[in-house]
Amino acid sequence: MAPASVLSTRVLLVCAAIGVGTGILGGAAGWLTLAVLAAAPWAYGLVLGSHVLPGIIAQQVIRRPWVALVTHVLAALVASAMAPQWTFRFLGTAILIGGIQEGVAALTRYRVWAAARFFISAVIVGVVIAVPVWFAGDIASLAPIARVAAVAISILGPVAWTAVGLGIGSGLRGAGVARGLSTPR
């Protein structure tokens, strides 16, 4: 008997459902971007941090290889339909953040699903996105306290969104969405 596919139809359907839901949020974040950059550029990391949700929820629910990256790309496509001016940024962000989340999970051979592992990936994402936030928000031109706040929010934004994603993922697992989708050995 052939082994079950890591990305079975059922897994892909769950990824798609999560991708649509989080993609709608991503599209809204895309529309918020210019307003936040104009009014409070130091808070942009909180908006950009919301892009961790597809992979966090997918990994918390499905706990298999590739689900973070697949769900991120699907979410980026949905977000692009809502805010087409950001299509390439959505796709780039999906590959970057989904890749980081997959990389951290791969380091544990997809066997450690403790919250700490998710928060480690969130901090890595936060450090990485602090750089584009710095330039997009022209943070260097702000007062020193705003610069510190911008860097802190860039790092803590993905951490806060990760906590939200873990809560949503746990709720979906509790509702039975993950039944029969445990990690293949």
TIFI-916243 format. One record per atom (N, C-alpha, C): x, y, z; residue in one letter; atom name. Coordinates in steps of 0.02 Angstrom, whole numbers, always signed. Example, Ala and Ser with C-alpha at 12.3 -4.5 7.8 and 13.67 -1.06 7.14 Angstrom:
<recs>
      x      y      z residu atome
   +660   -284   +390      a     N
   +615   -225   +390      a    CA
   +660   -165   +390      a     C
   +642   -112   +354      s     N
   +684    -53   +357      s    CA
   +645     +2   +394      s     C
</recs>
This chain:
<recs>
      x      y      z residu atome
    +42    -59     +0      m     N
     +0     +0     +0      m    CA
    +44    +62     +0      m     C
    +31   +109    -44      a     N
    +70   +170    -49      a    CA
    +57   +215    +10      a     C
   +109   +252    +33      p     N
    +98   +298    +90      p    CA
    +53   +356    +69      p     C
    +16   +380   +118      a     N
    -29   +437   +106      a    CA
    +12   +499    +88      a     C
    -14   +539    +44      s     N
    +20   +600    +24      s    CA
    +19   +650    +82      s     C
    +75   +686    +88      v     N
    +79   +737   +140      v    CA
    +27   +791   +126      v     C
    +16   +806    +62      l     N
    -32   +857    +42      l    CA
    -91   +825     +6      l     C
   -129   +787    +44      s     N
   -188   +754    +16      s    CA
   -240   +807     -2      s     C
   -292   +786    -36      t     N
   -346   +832    -54      t    CA
   -376   +863     +8      t     C
   -386   +824    +59      r     N
   -415   +850   +121      r    CA
   -370   +902   +153      r     C
   -304   +889   +154      v     N
   -257   +938   +182      v    CA
   -259  +1002   +140      v     C
   -260   +995    +74      l     N
   -262  +1054    +31      l    CA
   -327  +1094    +40      l     C
   -382  +1060    +52      l     N
   -445  +1095    +63      l    CA
   -444  +1134   +129      l     C
   -414  +1105   +181      v     N
   -408  +1141   +244      v    CA
   -361  +1201   +235      v     C
   -305  +1191   +199      c     N
   -260  +1247   +185      c    CA
   -296  +1302   +146      c     C
   -338  +1282    +98      a     N
   -374  +1331    +58      a    CA
   -424  +1370   +101      a     C
   -459  +1336   +145      a     N
   -507  +1371   +189      a    CA
   -471  +1421   +234      a     C
   -415  +1400   +263      i     N
   -376  +1445   +305      i    CA
   -348  +1502   +263      i     C
   -325  +1485   +203      g     N
   -297  +1536   +158      g    CA
   -348  +1589   +138      g     C
   -409  +1569   +126      v     N
   -461  +1617   +108      v    CA
   -475  +1664   +167      v     C
   -485  +1635   +225      g     N
   -499  +1676   +284      g    CA
   -444  +1725   +300      g     C
   -383  +1700   +301      t     N
   -326  +1744   +317      t    CA
   -308  +1789   +259      t     C
   -324  +1768   +198      g     N
   -312  +1811   +140      g    CA
   -356  +1872   +140      g     C
   -417  +1864   +164      i     N
   -463  +1922   +170      i    CA
   -433  +1972   +220      i     C
   -408  +1946   +275      l     N
   -375  +1991   +324      l    CA
   -313  +2023   +292      l     C
   -274  +1984   +254      g     N
   -215  +2011   +221      g    CA
   -232  +2066   +171      g     C
   -287  +2056   +134      g     N
   -310  +2108    +88      g    CA
   -328  +2172   +124      g     C
   -363  +2165   +181      a     N
   -380  +2223   +222      a    CA
   -317  +2257   +248      a     C
   -268  +2217   +269      a     N
   -204  +2245   +292      a    CA
   -170  +2283   +235      a     C
   -176  +2257   +175      g     N
   -147  +2292   +117      g    CA
   -177  +2361   +108      g     C
   -243  +2366   +116      w     N
   -275  +2431   +109      w    CA
   -259  +2477   +167      w     C
   -246  +2449   +225      l     N
   -227  +2490   +284      l    CA
   -156  +2517   +280      l     C
   -114  +2484   +241      t     N
    -43  +2500   +239      t    CA
    -28  +2574   +228      t     C
    -56  +2602   +176      l     N
    -41  +2673   +161      l    CA
    -64  +2720   +216      l     C
   -123  +2706   +244      a     N
   -148  +2749   +298      a    CA
   -103  +2744   +360      a     C
    -82  +2683   +377      v     N
    -39  +2675   +436      v    CA
    +29  +2706   +423      v     C
    +57  +2696   +363      l     N
   +122  +2727   +348      l    CA
   +119  +2803   +350      l     C
    +62  +2831   +330      a     N
    +54  +2904   +331      a    CA
    +41  +2931   +401      a     C
     +0  +2897   +440      a     N
    -21  +2923   +505      a    CA
    +23  +2899   +563      a     C
    +44  +2837   +562      a     N
    +82  +2809   +619      a    CA
   +131  +2756   +593      a     C
   +184  +2778   +557      p     N
   +229  +2729   +527      p    CA
   +263  +2683   +578      p     C
   +268  +2704   +639      w     N
   +298  +2663   +691      w    CA
   +255  +2601   +706      w     C
   +190  +2603   +686      a     N
   +145  +2547   +700      a    CA
   +139  +2498   +641      a     C
   +175  +2511   +587      y     N
   +169  +2469   +527      y    CA
   +187  +2396   +540      y     C
   +231  +2383   +586      g     N
   +250  +2314   +602      g    CA
   +191  +2273   +628      g     C
   +144  +2306   +659      l     N
    +84  +2271   +683      l    CA
    +40  +2249   +624      l     C
    +35  +2292   +574      v     N
     -3  +2276   +514      v    CA
    +32  +2220   +475      v     C
    +97  +2229   +464      l     N
   +135  +2179   +426      l    CA
   +139  +2113   +464      l     C
   +140  +2115   +529      g     N
   +143  +2055   +570      g    CA
    +83  +2010   +562      g     C
    +27  +2038   +539      s     N
    -33  +1997   +530      s    CA
    -23  +1943   +477      s     C
    +27  +1951   +436      h     N
    +41  +1903   +383      h    CA
    +69  +1837   +408      h     C
    +81  +1830   +473      v     N
   +102  +1765   +500      v    CA
    +43  +1717   +508      v     C
    -17  +1743   +508      l     N
    -76  +1702   +524      l    CA
    -86  +1640   +480      l     C
    -81  +1644   +414      p     N
    -95  +1584   +374      p    CA
    -54  +1523   +395      p     C
    +11  +1533   +402      g     N
    +54  +1476   +419      g    CA
    +46  +1452   +490      g     C
    +35  +1499   +536      i     N
    +27  +1480   +607      i    CA
    -36  +1438   +615      i     C
    -91  +1462   +586      i     N
   -154  +1425   +593      i    CA
   -148  +1357   +558      i     C
   -121  +1356   +498      a     N
   -115  +1293   +460      a    CA
    -71  +1243   +497      a     C
    -14  +1265   +523      q     N
    +29  +1219   +560      q    CA
     -2  +1196   +625      q     C
    -37  +1240   +658      q     N
    -69  +1220   +721      q    CA
   -125  +1170   +709      q     C
   -161  +1177   +653      v     N
   -216  +1132   +639      v    CA
   -191  +1067   +608      v     C
   -149  +1071   +556      i     N
   -133  +1013   +515      i    CA
    -69   +977   +538      i     C
    -19  +1014   +559      r     N
    +43   +985   +585      r    CA
    +77   +938   +536      r     C
    +86   +962   +476      r     N
   +120   +925   +423      r    CA
   +168   +971   +386      r     C
   +217   +942   +351      p     N
   +262   +982   +310      p    CA
   +224  +1018   +254      p     C
   +247  +1076   +236      w     N
   +225  +1116   +179      w    CA
   +159  +1154   +189      w     C
   +122  +1140   +242      v     N
    +57  +1172   +249      v    CA
    +63  +1247   +260      v     C
   +115  +1270   +294      a     N
   +123  +1342   +305      a    CA
   +134  +1377   +238      a     C
   +180  +1352   +198      l     N
   +196  +1384   +135      l    CA
   +137  +1382    +86      l     C
   +104  +1325    +81      v     N
    +46  +1319    +36      v    CA
     -9  +1368    +58      v     C
    -23  +1370   +123      t     N
    -77  +1413   +148      t    CA
    -59  +1487   +138      t     C
     +5  +1504   +149      h     N
    +27  +1573   +137      h    CA
    +17  +1594    +65      h     C
    +35  +1551    +18      v     N
    +27  +1568    -53      v    CA
    -47  +1576    -70      v     C
    -88  +1531    -46      l     N
   -160  +1537    -59      l    CA
   -188  +1601    -28      l     C
   -166  +1618    +32      a     N
   -189  +1680    +64      a    CA
   -165  +1741    +24      a     C
   -104  +1738     -2      a     N
    -78  +1793    -42      a    CA
   -119  +1803   -106      a     C
   -141  +1748   -136      l     N
   -182  +1754   -197      l    CA
   -250  +1786   -181      l     C
   -279  +1767   -124      v     N
   -343  +1797   -104      v    CA
   -333  +1871    -88      v     C
   -281  +1887    -51      a     N
   -266  +1957    -34      a    CA
   -253  +1998    -97      a     C
   -221  +1967   -146      s     N
   -206  +2002   -209      s    CA
   -270  +2019   -247      s     C
   -321  +1977   -242      a     N
   -385  +1992   -274      a    CA
   -418  +2053   -242      a     C
   -405  +2062   -177      m     N
   -435  +2118   -141      m    CA
   -394  +2183   -148      m     C
   -328  +2176   -152      a     N
   -284  +2234   -156      a    CA
   -230  +2219   -209      a     C
   -249  +2221   -273      p     N
   -203  +2199   -325      p    CA
   -140  +2241   -331      p     C
   -140  +2301   -305      q     N
    -80  +2342   -308      q    CA
    -22  +2312   -267      q     C
    -37  +2266   -222      w     N
    +13  +2235   -179      w    CA
    +28  +2162   -198      w     C
     +6  +2140   -256      t     N
    +12  +2069   -274      t    CA
    +82  +2041   -264      t     C
   +133  +2074   -291      f     N
   +201  +2048   -286      f    CA
   +226  +2050   -214      f     C
   +206  +2101   -176      r     N
   +225  +2104   -106      r    CA
   +191  +2050    -65      r     C
   +127  +2037    -80      f     N
    +92  +1982    -45      f    CA
   +126  +1916    -59      f     C
   +141  +1903   -122      l     N
   +173  +1839   -140      l    CA
   +243  +1834   -110      l     C
   +282  +1888   -112      g     N
   +348  +1887    -82      g    CA
   +346  +1876     -7      g     C
   +299  +1910    +25      t     N
   +290  +1903    +97      t    CA
   +269  +1832   +114      t     C
   +225  +1803    +73      a     N
   +201  +1735    +85      a    CA
   +259  +1685    +82      a     C
   +301  +1693    +32      i     N
   +358  +1647    +24      i    CA
   +408  +1658    +81      i     C
   +421  +1720    +99      l     N
   +469  +1735   +153      l    CA
   +444  +1708   +220      l     C
   +384  +1728   +240      i     N
   +359  +1708   +306      i    CA
   +343  +1634   +307      i     C
   +310  +1609   +255      g     N
   +296  +1537   +252      g    CA
   +360  +1496   +252      g     C
   +411  +1521   +218      g     N
   +476  +1486   +218      g    CA
   +509  +1485   +286      g     C
   +505  +1540   +322      i     N
   +532  +1542   +391      i    CA
   +495  +1493   +435      i     C
   +428  +1494   +431      q     N
   +389  +1449   +473      q    CA
   +403  +1376   +455      q     C
   +408  +1360   +391      e     N
   +425  +1291   +371      e    CA
   +496  +1273   +394      e     C
   +542  +1320   +389      g     N
   +611  +1307   +409      g    CA
   +617  +1291   +483      g     C
   +583  +1329   +525      v     N
   +585  +1316   +597      v    CA
   +553  +1249   +612      v     C
   +497  +1233   +579      a     N
   +465  +1168   +590      a    CA
   +510  +1111   +565      a     C
   +544  +1122   +510      a     N
   +588  +1070   +482      a    CA
   +647  +1057   +528      a     C
   +671  +1108   +563      l     N
   +726  +1098   +610      l    CA
   +707  +1049   +665      l     C
   +644  +1045   +681      t     N
   +620   +998   +731      t    CA
   +591   +935   +698      t     C
   +604   +928   +633      r     N
   +580   +871   +594      r    CA
   +504   +865   +597      r     C
   +471   +921   +603      y     N
   +398   +924   +605      y    CA
   +369   +881   +661      y     C
   +404   +879   +717      r     N
   +380   +839   +774      r    CA
   +367   +880   +836      r     C
   +387   +943   +838      v     N
   +377   +985   +897      v    CA
   +325  +1038   +879      v     C
   +269  +1035   +914      w     N
   +215  +1082   +901      w    CA
   +198  +1124   +962      w     C
   +245  +1130  +1008      a     N
   +235  +1171  +1067      a    CA
   +231  +1245  +1047      a     C
   +196  +1283  +1086      a     N
   +187  +1355  +1071      a    CA
   +255  +1390  +1064      a     C
   +304  +1369  +1104      a     N
   +370  +1402  +1101      a    CA
   +399  +1399  +1031      a     C
   +389  +1344   +996      r     N
   +416  +1338   +928      r    CA
   +385  +1390   +882      r     C
   +320  +1400   +889      f     N
   +285  +1450   +848      f    CA
   +310  +1520   +865      f     C
   +322  +1533   +929      f     N
   +346  +1600   +948      f    CA
   +418  +1612   +926      f     C
   +458  +1560   +922      i     N
   +526  +1567   +895      i    CA
   +521  +1590   +822      i     C
   +479  +1558   +784      s     N
   +472  +1579   +714      s    CA
   +444  +1650   +710      s     C
   +400  +1669   +756      a     N
   +372  +1737   +756      a    CA
   +426  +1789   +769      a     C
   +471  +1776   +816      v     N
   +525  +1823   +831      v    CA
   +571  +1829   +770      v     C
   +586  +1773   +738      i     N
   +629  +1775   +678      i    CA
   +595  +1817   +624      i     C
   +531  +1805   +613      v     N
   +493  +1845   +564      v    CA
   +496  +1919   +583      v     C
   +485  +1934   +647      g     N
   +486  +2003   +671      g    CA
   +553  +2038   +658      g     C
   +607  +2003   +670      v     N
   +673  +2032   +658      v    CA
   +683  +2044   +583      v     C
   +661  +1996   +543      v     N
   +668  +2003   +471      v    CA
   +625  +2060   +444      v     C
   +563  +2065   +466      i     N
   +520  +2118   +439      i    CA
   +535  +2187   +468      i     C
   +574  +2190   +521      a     N
   +593  +2255   +548      a    CA
   +632  +2296   +496      a     C
   +668  +2262   +453      v     N
   +707  +2297   +401      v    CA
   +662  +2332   +351      v     C
   +615  +2296   +317      p     N
   +573  +2333   +271      p    CA
   +528  +2385   +305      p     C
   +508  +2371   +367      v     N
   +468  +2420   +404      v    CA
   +509  +2485   +413      v     C
   +572  +2476   +429      w     N
   +617  +2534   +440      w    CA
   +618  +2579   +378      w     C
   +625  +2547   +319      f     N
   +630  +2586   +258      f    CA
   +562  +2609   +233      f     C
   +511  +2567   +235      a     N
   +445  +2586   +210      a    CA
   +415  +2643   +251      a     C
   +428  +2642   +316      g     N
   +401  +2694   +359      g    CA
   +447  +2753   +370      g     C
   +506  +2751   +336      d     N
   +557  +2804   +345      d    CA
   +568  +2816   +420      d     C
   +577  +2762   +456      i     N
   +583  +2764   +529      i    CA
   +643  +2805   +552      i     C
   +695  +2807   +511      a     N
   +755  +2845   +530      a    CA
   +740  +2919   +539      a     C
   +687  +2944   +507      s     N
   +670  +3015   +513      s    CA
   +627  +3031   +575      s     C
   +606  +2980   +611      l     N
   +564  +2990   +669      l    CA
   +605  +3005   +731      l     C
   +571  +3028   +783      a     N
   +604  +3040   +848      a    CA
   +631  +2974   +875      a     C
   +683  +2978   +917      p     N
   +713  +2916   +943      p    CA
   +664  +2869   +977      p     C
   +616  +2894  +1015      i     N
   +568  +2850  +1048      i    CA
   +524  +2815   +997      i     C
   +507  +2850   +943      a     N
   +466  +2819   +890      a    CA
   +507  +2766   +853      a     C
   +572  +2777   +846      r     N
   +615  +2726   +814      r    CA
   +617  +2662   +856      r     C
   +625  +2671   +921      v     N
   +626  +2613   +966      v    CA
   +558  +2577   +964      v     C
   +504  +2617   +966      a     N
   +437  +2588   +963      a    CA
   +427  +2549   +898      a     C
   +451  +2577   +842      a     N
   +442  +2544   +777      a    CA
   +478  +2477   +775      a     C
   +538  +2474   +800      v     N
   +575  +2411   +801      v    CA
   +542  +2361   +848      v     C
   +522  +2384   +907      a     N
   +489  +2340   +955      a    CA
   +423  +2313   +927      a     C
   +383  +2356   +896      i     N
   +319  +2335   +868      i    CA
   +330  +2288   +808      i     C
   +382  +2300   +769      s     N
   +397  +2256   +713      s    CA
   +412  +2185   +737      s     C
   +445  +2180   +794      i     N
   +462  +2114   +821      i    CA
   +403  +2084   +860      i     C
   +370  +2126   +899      l     N
   +315  +2101   +940      l    CA
   +249  +2092   +902      l     C
   +241  +2127   +846      g     N
   +180  +2119   +805      g    CA
   +169  +2047   +783      g     C
   +220  +2016   +751      p     N
   +211  +1946   +732      p    CA
   +201  +1900   +793      p     C
   +231  +1917   +849      v     N
   +222  +1876   +910      v    CA
   +149  +1880   +933      v     C
   +121  +1940   +933      a     N
    +51  +1948   +953      a    CA
     +4  +1912   +905      a     C
    +16  +1919   +840      w     N
    -25  +1885   +790      w    CA
    -17  +1810   +794      w     C
    +42  +1787   +814      t     N
    +53  +1715   +823      t    CA
     +9  +1689   +879      t     C
     +4  +1727   +933      a     N
    -39  +1707   +989      a    CA
   -112  +1702   +965      a     C
   -133  +1750   +924      v     N
   -201  +1748   +896      v    CA
   -209  +1685   +852      v     C
   -160  +1673   +809      g     N
   -162  +1615   +764      g    CA
   -164  +1549   +801      g     C
   -125  +1544   +855      l     N
   -125  +1483   +895      l    CA
   -194  +1472   +927      l     C
   -225  +1526   +949      g     N
   -292  +1521   +977      g    CA
   -343  +1498   +926      g     C
   -339  +1526   +866      i     N
   -385  +1506   +812      i    CA
   -372  +1433   +793      i     C
   -308  +1416   +784      g     N
   -290  +1348   +766      g    CA
   -312  +1297   +818      g     C
   -303  +1314   +881      s     N
   -324  +1269   +935      s    CA
   -400  +1260   +934      s     C
   -436  +1314   +921      g     N
   -508  +1310   +917      g    CA
   -530  +1266   +859      g     C
   -497  +1272   +803      l     N
   -513  +1230   +745      l    CA
   -497  +1156   +758      l     C
   -441  +1143   +792      r     N
   -424  +1074   +811      r    CA
   -476  +1047   +859      r     C
   -497  +1087   +907      g     N
   -547  +1067   +955      g    CA
   -614  +1053   +922      g     C
   -628  +1088   +867      a     N
   -691  +1078   +831      a    CA
   -689  +1017   +785      a     C
   -630   +985   +781      g     N
   -624   +923   +742      g    CA
   -598   +932   +672      g     C
   -578   +992   +653      v     N
   -552  +1004   +585      v    CA
   -492   +960   +571      v     C
   -451   +947   +620      a     N
   -389   +909   +611      a    CA
   -398   +834   +617      a     C
   -457   +811   +631      r     N
   -468   +739   +641      r    CA
   -445   +702   +578      r     C
   -398   +655   +588      g     N
   -372   +615   +533      g    CA
   -316   +649   +495      g     C
   -294   +707   +517      l     N
   -241   +743   +481      l    CA
   -175   +746   +520      l     C
   -165   +700   +567      s     N
   -103   +702   +606      s    CA
    -44   +690   +561      s     C
    +14   +712   +584      t     N
    +75   +707   +545      t    CA
    +91   +635   +527      t     C
   +100   +621   +461      p     N
   +119   +552   +442      p    CA
   +189   +537   +465      p     C
   +201   +477   +486      r     N
   +268   +457   +509      r    CA
   +304   +418   +457      r     C
</recs>
